[in-house]
């Protein structure tokens, strides 16, 4: 059972998105993508997607570390039930700062942050 609905954006939607997208590839294949919003006093990770065949190969960690390396505080929200994502972020120095049960009824979200240098 998936925690989140499948993404519905078209290529045009993504091209019109003001956020920054970084990709990770192995050979000629994209293995992961991170979407960042940097229009505030912190970097917000809006989306982190890793191809299933690249799971547990450091792709997500590499992309998140690149966001941390920007030298600003970084924040992210994910489902409280998404234990693999929470473990990834905590391993990289993030700490849970809030739990929001109202934004998505029935799907509590946690906000994690890592301070800048």
Helices and strands as residue ranges (DSSP letters): H 11-16, E 20-26, E 29-37, E 43-50, G 52-54, H 59-68, E 74-79, H 83-91, E 95-100, E 109-114
